[in-house]
Amino acid sequence: MILKRIPKYLLKIIVKNPIKVTMLIAALALLYPIFHLNYDKKEDIKVITHFKNDVSEFYVVPSTSEPGMKIIKSDKELIVNNNGTITLDSENVPLILSWIGFVVLLIIIVISIFQDDDDYNWSFRDNFIEVLHDDVLCEMEQIGNDEMYYYILDGRLIFKSKSHRSRVHDEVKKYFQSPKIFIEYEGTKQKRRSNKLDEILG
């Protein structure tokens, strides 16, 4: 019974939580650059001039952030390539932004799971109860001039009433908590009589 309700349950979770589901998809999408971008990114920088002061090495290179030049200090002499460049570690900005976005989204998602406020949490329990409610069957029996309505879920009678009810949410919630307290539904009185008659005639 549970397995057949999983697709409907997941669909209801998506419909009721579009923003949180979007954040979850975005967080999962950010895993691609996190696992595929190069963590050891290198960059070749043209050396304009190089000088040494005491034990430190200084390399004058073009500035990438603003017009002019900048000085790179190193405790050891760097290898100058044949084209006059030095190879340095470079910040992988897309990778850094991917990690920041993933962590922020993950924190928001985890917090929303443990929120008591229905406006912020995922309402896992309430959504499953709604799925159960969608599966409630109603049978009506005509007894003289009166009508009797039987509400059945998973073959168990969860409620009966002399008037029709569009929702039996409280009864479904009780069923979710303790399904075994409800008796198995054997059909209306008319159906039971008909079944017994068929057994006798058969």
Sequence and secondary structure as in RCSB ss.txt:
>XXXX:A:sequence
MILKRIPKYLLKIIVKNPIKVTMLIAALALLYPIFHLNYDKKEDIKVITHFKNDVSEFYVVPSTSEPGMKIIKSD
KELIVNNNGTITLDSENVPLILSWIGFVVLLIIIVISIFQDDDDYNWSFRDNFIEVLHDDVLCEMEQIGNDEMYY
YILDGRLIFKSKSHRSRVHDEVKKYFQSPKIFIEYEGTKQKRRSNKLDEILG
>XXXX:A:secstr
 HHHHHHHHHHHHHHH HHHHHHHHHHHHHHHHHHHS SS EEEEE SEEEEETTEEEEEEE SSSSSEEEEEES
S   B TTSEEEEE   HHHHHHHHHHHHHHHHHHHHHT  STTTS  HHHHHHHHHHHT EEEEEEETTEEEEE
EEETTEEEEEESS  S  HHHHHHHHH GGGS B    HHHHHHHHHHHHH 
